[in-house]
Structures are given as structure tokens and as C-alpha cells.
């Protein structure tokens, strides 16, 4: 048999398999709603979702003063530089 005839015979079969896979894939979303009998039921109440638009209360503590922030940034930059030197030495 030539390759063209093999392709012509397998094309309808592969097309049917593709259609079946798409059709069964559509059913899987409905199957996700079913749970086993011993599973705990999930509430379908919309109030169970987290409140998205509610903001947290204001903080009692003040933000970091600029001088402490500069000190922390300098320490982090020094640590980064030490690690980059150590990484170059390790290679």
C-alpha cells in the first residue's frame, strides 16, 4: 500500500477520535460538580467568598523613618555585593 492510501484510511478514524474527545471534554466540566458521598459539601452561598472591596484597618504603627530605611537598604546592598563576589569566586 502506498502512504497516501494509508493516510486516506486513517484520516476518518482520527477525525472521529478528535470529535469524540471534544465531545467528552465538554462533559468533564459538569462532572466536576459531583462529589463523593463522604465528601464535605461546599457552600454555594455567595457571602462565603472573601470581601474583595473591604480594606484592612489603618495601622497603629508608624512607617519606617527615612534614616532607618536608608540603613536597611545599605545593609541589603552590601549583602548582595558580598554574595555576588562569593558566587564569582565559586565558579
C-alpha positions in Angstrom: 0.0 0.0 0.0 1.2 3.4 -0.7 1.5 6.0 2.1 -1.3 8.1 0.5 -3.8 5.2 0.9 -2.8 4.6 4.5 -3.3 8.3 5.2 -6.7 8.3 3.4 -7.9 5.3 5.5 -6.7 6.7 8.9 -8.0 10.2 8.3 -11.7 9.4 9.0 -10.7 7.4 12.1 -8.6 10.2 13.6 -11.3 12.7 12.8 -13.8 10.6 14.6 -11.5 10.3 17.6 -11.0 14.1 17.7 -14.7 14.7 17.6 -15.3 12.2 20.4 -12.5 13.8 22.5 -14.0 17.2 22.1 -17.5 15.9 23.0 -16.3 14.1 26.1 -14.2 17.1 27.1 -17.4 19.2 27.3 -18.9 16.7 29.8 -16.0 16.9 32.2 -16.9 20.4 33.4 -20.3 19.0 34.6 -18.7 16.1 36.3 -16.6 18.4 38.4 -19.8 19.4 40.3 -20.3 15.9 41.5 -18.7 14.9 44.8 -18.3 11.6 46.5 -20.8 10.7 49.1 -18.4 11.0 52.0 -17.1 14.4 50.9 -17.9 17.6 52.8 -20.4 19.7 50.9 -19.1 23.1 49.7 -21.4 26.1 50.4 -22.8 27.7 47.4 -23.6 30.9 49.4 -22.1 34.0 47.7 -21.4 35.5 51.1 -18.9 32.8 51.7 -16.4 34.5 49.4 -13.8 36.9 50.7 -14.8 40.5 50.7 -12.7 42.0 47.9 -13.6 45.6 48.3 -13.1 45.8 52.1 -9.8 47.5 53.1 -7.8 46.5 56.1 -7.9 48.8 59.1 -5.2 51.5 59.3 -2.0 50.6 61.1 -1.3 51.8 64.6 2.5 51.7 64.0 4.3 54.4 62.0 6.2 53.7 58.8 9.9 53.2 58.9 11.7 56.5 59.3 13.9 57.5 56.3 17.2 57.2 58.2 16.4 53.6 59.2 15.2 52.8 55.7 18.5 54.0 54.3 20.4 51.9 56.8 18.4 48.8 55.9 18.8 49.4 52.1 22.6 49.9 52.6 22.8 46.6 54.5 20.9 44.8 51.8 23.1 46.2 49.1 26.2 45.2 51.0 24.8 41.6 51.4 24.0 41.5 47.7 27.5 42.6 46.8 29.1 40.0 49.1 27.0 37.3 47.6 27.8 38.3 44.0 31.6 38.2 44.9 31.2 34.8 46.5 29.3 33.5 43.5 32.1 34.7 41.2 34.7 33.0 43.4 32.8 29.7 43.4 32.9 29.5 39.6 
